[in-house]
Amino acid sequence: MLFGLTGQARLFLYAGPADMRKGFDGLSGLVINKLKQNPLSGDIFIFINRPRTLIKLLVWDQTGFAIWHKRLEQGTFEMPLVDPSSSSVEINRQKLMLILEGISLKNIHSRKRYSIEK
């Protein structure tokens, strides 16, 4: 993956099936019109097609848009539970990695860890 998943960028998964024929402009339009977000924010926007065999990540990196695209040869990407009234869900980097690796999200239990409250 050319763009890093580190830093302050948030990850938003589009809740509906996306048309994978869409490129930079089409996906940016989905971000604006459906997700009600700014595609130039530096956040990462994730789109999955209806059969859940294709995934695209769209990000603005201050010089232009970048798309990362993956097609599964076998199996499907798992979608996390999304509120039916919502057009997207914010996910963390760990959940994205689980989705990309094909690990079931239903059976994942995180152990409690210390964290500093901000």
For each residue, the residues with C-beta under 8 A, 3 or more apart:
1: 4 5 68
2: 66 68
3: 44 59 61 66 68
4: 1 7
5: 1 9 11 44 93 96 97
6:
7: 4
8: 42
9: 5 42 43 44 59
10: 43 44 90
11: 5 43 44 45 46 90 91 92 93 96
12: 35 37 43 44 45 46 88 89 90 91
13: 46 48 79 80 82 88 89 90 91
14: 18 30 34 35 45 46 47 48 87 88
15: 82 86 87 88 89
16: 34 87
17: 48 49 50
18: 14 22 27 30 47 48 49 56
19: 22 26 49
20: 47 49 54 56
21: 26
22: 18 19 25 26 27 29 30 47
23: 26 27 67
24: 27 28 58 65 67
25: 22 28 29
26: 19 21 22 23 29 30
27: 18 22 23 24 30 31 39 45 47 56 58 67
28: 24 25 31 32 39 58 65
29: 22 25 26 32 33
30: 14 18 22 26 27 33 34 35 45 47
31: 27 28 34 35 37 38 39 45 58
32: 28 29 35 36 37 38 39
33: 29 30 36
34: 14 16 30 31 87 88
35: 12 14 30 31 32 45 87 88
36: 32 33 87
37: 12 31 32 41 43 45 88
38: 31 32 41
39: 27 28 31 32 45 58 60 65
40: 60
41: 37 38 60
42: 8 9 59 60 61 62
43: 9 10 11 12 37 59
44: 3 5 9 10 11 12 57 58 59
45: 11 12 14 27 30 31 35 37 39 57 58 59
46: 11 12 13 14 55 56 57 58 91 96
47: 14 18 20 22 27 30 55 56 57 58
48: 13 14 17 18 52 54 55 77 79
49: 17 18 19 20 52 53 54 55
50: 17
51: 54 76
52: 48 49 76 77 78 79
53: 49 71 72 75 76 77
54: 20 48 49 51 69 70 71 72
55: 46 47 48 49 69 70 77 99 100
56: 18 20 27 46 47 67 68 69
57: 44 45 46 47 67 68 69
58: 24 27 28 31 39 44 45 46 47 65 66 67
59: 3 9 42 43 44 45 65 66 68
60: 39 40 41 42 64 65 66
61: 3 42 64 65 66
62: 42
63:
64: 60 61
65: 24 28 39 58 59 60 61
66: 2 3 58 59 60 61
67: 23 24 27 56 57 58
68: 1 2 3 56 57 59
69: 54 55 56 57
70: 54 55 100
71: 53 54
72: 53 54 75 76 77 102
73:
74:
75: 53 72 102
76: 51 52 53 72
77: 48 52 53 55 72 99 100 102
78: 52 98 99 102 104 105
79: 13 48 52 82
80: 13 89 91 95 99 105
81:
82: 13 15 79 86 88 89
83: 86 89
84:
85:
86: 15 82 83 89
87: 14 15 16 34 35 36
88: 12 13 14 15 34 35 37 82
89: 12 13 15 80 82 83 86
90: 10 11 12 13
91: 11 12 13 46 80 95 96 99
92: 11 95 96
93: 5 11 96 97
94: 97 98
95: 80 91 92 98 99 105
96: 5 11 46 91 92 93 99 100
97: 5 93 94 100 101
98: 78 94 95 101 103 105 108
99: 55 77 78 80 91 95 96 102 103 105
100: 55 70 77 96 97
101: 97 98
102: 72 75 77 78 99
103: 98 99 108
104: 78 107 108
105: 78 80 95 98 99 108
106:
107: 104
108: 98 103 104 105
109:
110: 113
111:
112:
113: 110
114:
115:
116:
117:
118:
